[in-house]
Structures are given as C-alpha cells and as structure tokens.
Amino acid sequence: MLVSLAWKNLTRQKRRSLLLGAGIGLGTAIIALLSGFTQTMVVNARENLSQSSGGHIFMTGQEVTASGRHVAIIRDPAFLERHALDLGLKDATFSKRSSAQTVLLFGSASRSQNAVGIEAGQVAALSERLVVAAGDLASFGPGTIVIPRLTAEKLGATAGDSVYVRTQTITGQENVETYRIAAVADDPAALGAAVAFFRLEDLNRLVAIPEGQCQALAISLRDPEKSDEIAQRLYSSLEGIVPLVPLGSGPSDPMIRLLQTFQGPALRGMDSSNEQAWAGNMIKITTISELMQPVMDIIGTLKLISSTTFIVLLVIILVGISNTFQMILLERVREIGTLRALGYQRTEVLALFLLEAGLLTVAASLIGLAVGGLLGGALGLVHWGRLPFTTQIFLSNGRLGSYLSMKSSAFLVLALIAVGLAAALGPARKAAALEPAQALRTQN
C-alpha cells in the first residue's frame, strides 16, 4: 500500500521527478565510468606486466664463482619447479628466461640493447601484446630475434636483415653471433624500456649458460591475487634447503623495481647480497605485486580523483534530494493532515517519504549504472594507438576496455540509496511530526 502510494506521489510531478532522477542517474554514470576505467587499468596493467615478465611469481638465481665473480644463473630450475608443484600449484605454469646486455651491430651503426630469452611456448603470448611494425612473429624461431622499433630506426635495419650481436658470457668472455631480424616491434607493457627478444636456447648459448639452466623461473597463476601468499609459502618451504634473499629486499625505488623486470635478472643483480660471498645457488623470489607498485602509485592518483568526484557528486545529490523533499513537504501539508486523519501513523508518514526517496534513487542509480556501463563499453572499444607509448601499459591491444565489478556496482547503488534516504530523512521527520488538525488548517 505504502509502496504504491509512494510511486503515485513520484509520478504526480513527472517533470520534477525526472529532473531529479536525471541528476542522480548522471552522477551514477560518471562515477561508474571513472570506477570502471580505473579498475580496468589495474587489470590491464597486471596482465601486461605478467605477460612481459613471464608470470606472477619470479625466482632469479645467482652464485659466486671461485674467482669471486657474481653469476646470474639458476642451476637447477627443474628442482624449483618440482618444489613449487609439491606445494599444490598444479594449475600453475612455469617458464624459464634469461637476459643479457648486448650490443647490436648493423653496418657501421651499433646500439646497446637489453635482451631477453624466452621459451618457444611463450611466443604465442608474446605475439598477443607486441605492436609489430615490420616482419612477422610467425618467423620468430631459432637464429632470429625481435628488436624494438627505436633500435631498428637507430641501426637503419628492418625485418629480414642480419645483425651481429655482441655480449659478455656469464664468465666474462666476449661473444659475437649473427641473427636475422624476424620482426620489428614494441612492447606496450615495458613502459618504454626497449627489449629485444631471443629464443631462450639462443641467448643461453650466447652468454654460455649450459643447457637446462636459466637465469629466471617465472610462475603464472590462475589467481594472481594469491601471488604474495604463495610466494611466502614457497620461501618458507625453500628456507634451509637453498640460500635465499629475504622477501621484499628489492630496490627501495619502485620504478627501478619495475624497469628491472624488463632488463632481466642478469642486469639487476641480487641487491645487498652482492657484497658478500655465499655457498651454492642463491635464489630471490619476487611477486607481481612488487612490480605493480609504481603502476599502483599512478592509479592511486586516479583513484583519488575518482573518490573526490564521487564525494562531490554525493554531496550534490544529497543537497538536491533534500531541497526537493523540503519543497514536497511544503506542498503536501494538507495532504499529510488528511492521511493522519484517515488513521496513518507517524511512522507510516515517515516511511512514505523515505520510500519515495528510495524508489527514486534506486531507479535513477540503476539506469545511470546501465548508461555508464554502455558508455564505458563503447569508449573501451576505441583504439588509443596515438597515445604516448608509455601509457599503453594500461591498455589491452590498444584498447582500454571497461570493467566494473559487481562488488563495486553494488557498493555504488547502496551508497546512493543511503545518501537518498539520509537526504530525505529531515523532511520526512518534519512531515511525521505534523499534527493532523494543524496540517488540515494550513492553506497551500
């Protein structure tokens, strides 16, 4: 009965209800857009970083040779993989990587180049995110490399050309080999850090890493949110079996941590552990959360803007609903007196006003949420290829996409309902407090 009456009251003043509902809906759509894009940026950045670095948990190794040289290497990646599987990570996938600081030579031109070696099984995932400028990733096989567009421009080389690659082996000798350029491409996930890709067996041979060994073992999880928990379990299980660098002992500057992901374990060393010798193959465990920190700092600024906008819109909606219901109260004094005279209790009058505010807020917020979702979906399909290259870590194949979780959607609607009810509570209480006889004598 009250719900039906509340709805009739809203529809009596269609124009006013529509204007107020439009304001609430517009605010909801704006908040949904901002929240959806912010959440999508986090999802895209995590996915791009995990693809670029090879997983969600990373184990890198280093040992000290008899001559005191620090060598970046994992001697027995199969043992670490078996150990991780014994922890119950049956759904995880493992990939080996190596890296080196190389010099590419083409004709009289040369350029220093970070290089990463990946397994054959990672080529398909690589092709999904690289922006190819020349050549074809389908031809990226043994004896070939993929070089960054900027490097190709500096060298004056393109796909199909052969370049000399010079680097130091892990033991300090110089080595030079010839590779054909399979493709010229950029990696949007690398924040502008130019990376050349080799097949793992090629780079290992170039830097004299024995077959079956590598410099990093990456673990990809079905649920990236569990990376920190699983890394802690992995660390605890390995403690006392192999030398370990304490968890979280990476560089204090988060941007350095992120860039080191693309430079590779051979370039980043093992932090303070480089200052001392140890026996055996020391392992360092890092997670995607650590690599995401600088990205989250950027997104934190966007979240602050989104939260500020949310609060401002809530205040505007609150004031709008409060003023509207103050006006409704003045217009319905005699009507309220009639309802009281017919037997309506104070609580029922109070509930009637709150139901009107609640129905209006629910309808407007749901419509606004739908509109915001549709707009976000449409804008998410736009290709942003002309944006600065370093911002494309937040994109998926050049598109932002739009994803607003059910949890965030529910929170938004509930917050708006709470604001609507709070705004109408003052006028509702005044309406409930009116004396029937006095209200009936009012001229309005």
HELIX and SHEET records of a PDB file:
HELIX    1   1 LEU A    2  ARG A   12  1                                  11    
HELIX    2   2 LYS A   14  SER A   53  1                                  40    
HELIX    3   3 PRO A   77  ASP A   86  1                                  10    
HELIX    4   4 ALA A  120  GLN A  122  5                                   3    
HELIX    5   5 VAL A  123  ARG A  129  1                                   7    
HELIX    6   6 LEU A  137  SER A  139  5                                   3    
HELIX    7   7 ARG A  149  LEU A  155  1                                   7    
HELIX    8   8 PRO A  188  ALA A  190  5                                   3    
HELIX    9   9 LEU A  200  LEU A  206  1                                   7    
HELIX   10  10 PRO A  224  LYS A  226  5                                   3    
HELIX   11  11 SER A  227  LEU A  238  1                                  12    
HELIX   12  12 PRO A  254  GLN A  263  1                                  10    
HELIX   13  13 PRO A  265  ARG A  268  1                                   4    
HELIX   14  14 ASP A  271  GLU A  275  5                                   5    
HELIX   15  15 ILE A  288  GLU A  331  1                                  44    
HELIX   16  16 VAL A  333  ALA A  341  1                                   9    
HELIX   17  17 ARG A  346  GLY A  380  1                                  35    
HELIX   18  18 PHE A  389  PHE A  394  5                                   6    
HELIX   19  19 MET A  406  ALA A  433  1                                  28    
HELIX   20  20 PRO A  436  ARG A  441  1                                   6    
SHEET    1   A 9 HIS A  70  ALA A  72  0                                        
SHEET    2   A 9 ILE A  57  VAL A  64 -1                                        
SHEET    3   A 9 ALA A 216  SER A 220 -1                                        
SHEET    4   A 9 THR A  93  PHE A 106 -1                                        
SHEET    5   A 9 ALA A 109  ILE A 118 -1                                        
SHEET    6   A 9 VAL A 195  ARG A 199  1                                        
SHEET    7   A 9 THR A 144  ILE A 147 -1                                        
SHEET    8   A 9 GLU A 174  ASP A 186  1                                        
SHEET    9   A 9 VAL A 131  GLY A 135 -1                                        
SHEET    1   B 3 HIS A  70  ALA A  72  0                                        
SHEET    2   B 3 ILE A  57  VAL A  64 -1                                        
SHEET    3   B 3 MET A 282  THR A 287 -1                                        
SHEET    1   C 5 HIS A  70  ALA A  72  0                                        
SHEET    2   C 5 ILE A  57  VAL A  64 -1                                        
SHEET    3   C 5 ALA A 216  SER A 220 -1                                        
SHEET    4   C 5 THR A  93  PHE A 106 -1                                        
SHEET    5   C 5 SER A 162  GLN A 168 -1                                        
END                                                                             
